[in-house]
Each structure stands twice: as structure tokens, then as C-alpha cells.
Amino acid sequence: MPGLKLQGLHKQFGEVVALRTLDLAVESGEFVSLLGPSGCGKTTALRIVAGFEHADEGRILVGDKDITDVPANRRDMGMVFQSYSLFPNMTAQQNVEFGLRIRKQRSAERARRASELLDLVGLASATGRYPHQLSGGQQQRVALARALAIEPSVLLLDEPLSALDAKVRVQLREEIRRIQTQLGITALYVTHDQEEALSVSDRVVVLSHGQIEQVGTPAEIYGEPQTVFVAAFIGTMNRIEATVRADPSGAVESAGHRLPVHAARNWTSGLHVLMLLRPEVIDLRPLQGDTSAGGEAMTGNVKSHTFLGPVTRVQVSTPIGDLMVDVPSVEALSVSIGARVSLTWDPASPRLIELPAGAENVVGPAAIIAEDELQPA
Amino acid sequence: MRRPRIAPWSAFWLLLAVLYFLIPMYATAEFSLQTGNGQYGFDAYREILNDPSFKSSFLLSLRLAVETVLVSLIIMVPTVYWVHLKLPRLRRVMDFIAILPFMVPPITLAIGLLRELHPLVTVRQLTWLLSSPQQLILPYVIIVMPFTYRSLDAGMRAIDLRILTEAAQSVGASWLTILFRVILPNLRSALLSAAFLTITVVMGEFTIASLNQFQTFSVYIQYIGAAKANPAAALSIISFTLTWGLMLSILIIGRQRGSQQQAQIGTTR
């Protein structure tokens, strides 16, 4: 299986820049997701790879072969689309066979291959059914089988699950991953759903405004966001504007408070930074009366609760701003709104990102991302 | 008490509409069967059916209708497909162009065409077209364009043309394969209705054929109507039956061939 290389892809629609010199190398057999808010250029990138759009600049390579000028129908790329794309006039089997028919395969061979693939996607019993007789999830399975039937060099998936129910979505994404691993096929997956991208990918590419913000494994993207955008976009993140303190044990200062951060040891003191803290790493304890927590802890008042199932997200108003804290739901019952609580965290947990000068507006209430930050300009 | 299925007023209007269409037909049929002196018989029908001009004019119109259907579909299907797929902004322009034939009276079209084609009569390569009734196809394709365009436009709006095209492309289909294997089978009802309307229009077209001195079916009907009273009524009934029979058979053939797939076309997203 060949890998896929995008070199300096640039695409503009009138005044709007959809892709800004995008470079990306997908290893052979790797599952890479393009993740970003709508309008970030991820679908444009995929459509350029598929050959449905043409880049203004840049090249696309499959293995060592430059396919930039190869028309879409000779690229050998399997594609699964966002909306239902099965041919309504053909049965599931005929849909899967379509690409093989074009390749002039003999009918016995075609039928064998089609049933093999329908079996692979778990639809062995649906061969004779028409698309309108299949559920949304089944239709996408057939679409996947159709894309795989031609033994494509690269599998492209354009938000294949976004039209499905939550439950089917989770089930099908795991199956897509299983099939991709089993066949060892190189896959490029476009999604706006971070959970989807993080759960199935070998690597995730976070895009914003047509540019790559960060490329990394799901754990890196979640645990070590490199830019303010990634920190805001992936998961829920408390973002605290602070200044690095000259402190041998590592600390930053925000609104006159000292906050312990090991990472600060390696930073020049006085530097303007953004401290990133996941809600799940903060430890919340109720305080008696109007006391202050003292020591390393931050004190605040509970502002609101959001029940999320296993955990309850508690918003605490503190001197350094509102912080989101995830508390196991069974314990959250004892934390009423208005209660005084202390917040502590392992100093090894927070991450720091240097703030560019004049980037004041990046710090809002944690997890609340301004709409315009996620939308294309 | 059970409510009646059809409210009395609805039944009244329905009856009125039925009478409006049926009374003239009944009157025509009744008149066509009169043989004078209060006698009834099939004399008028015999006279029409034995007239060689009847058969020749009917077959001429039928041939022109079929040829017009083919030519207009060959021109319009790829055009409308391409506009939908690649030039959606041109759709408004197309909408406008498509109604132009309604705005130009047939007489204007016929005379304009005569003037344009006249100088070409001396070109030998065009003799086959210009000296035969075949030349009527040229204006006919134009006058049926509103119907063809509307049907195809509606049919293509109903399916996700772009996704189907791209899905076919991604597995390796060429443009011709996409058109014949993916797009056309999903446009069956649109194609049928385009063909229907074209046949109806061409079978009934009078002005252009008459000005060009070709004896098409409607020109023959007009001649009979002016010359003989009872046979004219008989001819009306015959042409009515023939046209309806034709439509019905197209409908049945179309239904049969697409019966397994016809149902879902409308529900496909």
C-alpha cells in the first residue's frame, strides 16, 4: 500500500483562501484524520486529493507517483461521502460491483468480490436490496464496500458518519477502523467531530483557516496542544492568562495568585503565557464556612453544574476567572451552587503556551469558544 | 351515521369537470356515427380509414414526434446535466431561455425560420433536410424546449446529481458511463414526461407544418374538418384514441422496465 503526500497545496475560492500551502505526508497503511471546524479547508483538501477540485498550487503524490493532473476517475481512490451516495437504481451488490464492471471484470469474479466485501462490512444478507430499503448506517456500509471493491490505493472518507444516529456513529467508526487495519489501507478521514478523530486515527491533523495547527497522535493532540486554537478546539480546556514567575519549583502568576506549574521551570520569567488545564485534572474539595483554602489551592464559589453522565462539570468562579472542574457525578451531589470550594491540581498537569503579543481575546470563560474563532473569517 | 366519502360539494364540482370534458366528446362521437335520416353507422370511420392521406399524415407526424424526442433529449440531457453540475449559476439564464419559445408566436417562428433557411436551399449537402418534412424537427425541438427543459430540470433537482456523479467518478466511471449508467436510469420519470409532452405537442402542431406545406396529421385534420362534417368528427375520435393509446403504451412500457426501481426514486436523498 502506497502512502500519500500533499505538497504545498494552495486553494482559493475568489477572495476566500481555503487552503494555505498545506503539506502533509500520510504513511503507508496509516489512518490520518483532518479535523477542524466547518470552513477550515479539510473537505477542500480531501476533494483535491480525490480529484474533484484542483489546487491552485501544489502537488499530490501517491507513493512516488505524481497524480496532480490525473482526472478523478483514474486516481484509484475509494471515497465514502457525507450524504448517501449509493446509486438508487442499483441493488447493494450492483453498487459494490459498479467499479469492477467499469474495470471489465468477469461477472463471476465481480459477484465473488462483492459478496466478500458486503460480508466484510457486515451486510452479507442485504445484497439484493435497493438503497431505499437500507437504513442510513447500512447505506454507508455499502458505500464503504463500494469504495473498497476497486482496491483503491487510498481510502478517502468525507464525514461519512455525520448523517447517522449517535449510536450507529460510534459503532460504525470502530468498524471502519477495524476494516482499515485489517486491509492495511492508507486512509484519509475528514471530520469536524473531535471524538471521532481522536478515537479512530493514528494521527490527527488539526486545521484552522486552511492551515495546519498541529499534527500528532490523538494523545498528543489532546494532552499537548501546541497552539491556542488546538487548546480551545480539542476537548474542554481551562485557559488562564498568566506570567511566568522566577520560581525554582516552577510557577506562574495570574491576577496576583501563584499557580504551581512544573512546566514553568523551563520558561523565561516574565513571559506572557496561557496556562492550559483540563477539567478532569482539577481536584475539587468543599470548604467549611467562609474560610480560604490556603497553601497552593485556589478558592472559589460554585457557579453552575452540568450533568454529563459519569461526571458532572462544575463551573467555579475564582479570582483567576471561571474554571471548569469535572467531578464524579456521585460526589457532585454534595457540591451545591454557591458553595465554597478549594481547587488543587498536580503541578505536572498544566501546560503552557506562549501568548503572542496582542492576543488578549484568547482567554474567555473556559471551554466557551467564541463562534468567530471557529468560523472562517 | 357514516360520513359520505366525498362531500356533496366536492362531488358537484367533480361532476361539473367531468361533464365539461365528456359532453363534447360524447357529442363528437354521436355526430361521427350519424349517417343521415336518424340512422347510425360507421360510414364516416370507414371513409377516414380508407383515405390513404390519413395513414400517411399520421405516420409522418408520429415519425416527426419520435425524431423530435430523440433530437431534443440528445441536446437537452447533457446540457441540463452540465448546467446543474458545473454551472449552477447559469440555471436562471436557462430558465429564461427555456420559456422564450412560449413568448414567440409559432407564426413568427415559422416565418423567421423560412427566411433563415431559404438561402440554404441551394446548398446540396442540406437538400435531404430542407426539401423534406424533416426540417420541421428544427422548429419542433425549439417549441418543445420549455417542456423538455422543465421535466429534466425537475428530475435532476430530485436526485443528488453531484454526489452521484462524484461517487461514480471515484470508482472509475467516465462521463459517458456516468450519464448512461447512473444519471439516466434515475431520471426515468423525467425522461418519460419529456417524451410525453413532446409527442403531444408535435402531434398537434399546425402552424409551422401548414405554412411549410407539409401534410402532417393536424394539417390533415384541419383539411378534413373544413371539407367533410361527419368524417371530421370520426377523425377526432380516432386521433384521440390513437394518441391516448400511444401515451398509455409508453407509460406501461416505462413502468414495466423500471418497476423494481421506480418506487424509491422519489424517496432517495
Interface residues (C-beta under 8 A of the other chain):
Chain A: A50 G51 F52 A72 N73 R74 R75 D76 M77 G78 M79 F81 S83 Y84 S85 L86 F87 P88 N89 F98 G99 I102 R103 Y130 P131 H132 Q133 A143 R146 A147 A149 I150 L156
Chain B: I159 D160 I163 L164 E166 A167 A168 Q169 S170 V171 G172 A173 S174 T177 R181 V182 P185 N186 Q260 Q261 A263 Q264 I265 T267 T268 R269
